[in-house]
Amino acid sequence: MKNGITSDNTYYVTAGTGDPLILIHGVGLDHTMWKEHINYFSAYYQVFAYDMLGHGKSSKPDKENYELQDFTEQLLNFMNELNIHEPHILGFSMGGMVAQSFGSVYKEKVKSLIFSNAVAHRNDKERLSVQKRIQTVEKLGKNSTIEPAIERWFNDTFIKSHSNLVNQIKQRLKDNDEDSYLKAYRVFGEADRLLWKDLCEINAPTLVITGQFDQGSNIRMAEEMVKRISQSKLIIIPEARHMLPLEKFQIFNQNVHGFLQNIDNEVKNN
């Protein structure tokens, strides 16, 4: 695995050869969440995983607020600088929002999209829930939300049986820059309002995948996304919570890989 940093200070790792596959992490995390996925998919694709603005080793812009467009343009600049053409883009949670935005604006630049545990069209109750979490960060700091996040993201059995992995996630959340994390979290809490009307613009083959028991990126949201995106497919993984890519690692990879293989086969046959 190689690493690098772009001219606008986006940190990334890459491995493998073949068609490009870009992995985008969720809010408060970084490229390291994809370690095992990179190991798996690099046998078939050239995989890139980068740190979003305000996260990990990437730049933390000194501006009053972040906007979804900042993250979308970061991805565009990343692709341009590394000469990445028509990638498959897999975004998890907030990374799924970035992928939604990119796929609706730069349609001709993507081969396919995968939205993992992504948010769309929150109702009033769901909006209030995420706004309360943002207010908690504003009042008590980022560390106040870590334990509640772990409880939402993983089931109890996984937490007990994978304590090392869960502790790594906790440490990653603790390591966040306070100001940057809050600004990114605000984008996560509001960007679905902007994205909802644009989802119908997406014309790339799209996989929407989420967990049966994911509270924040739930089945209703996934079903509504699929209704608005023309070439889309829905997969619900039984018994999984929000951190589906880690909690159900093998099943997740099998489903994503199967989706990508179908696209590759269609391209070969045309």
PyMOL commands that set and color helices and strands:
alter all, ss='L'
color gray80, all
select helices_A, chain A and resi 31-41+68-81+94-105+107-109+124-140+142-153+156-161+163-174+178-196+199-201+219-228+244-247+249-269
alter helices_A, ss='H'
color red, helices_A
select strands_A, chain A and resi 2-5+11-15+20-24+46-50+88-92+112-116+206-211+232-237
alter strands_A, ss='S'
color yellow, strands_A
deselect
rebuild
show_as cartoon
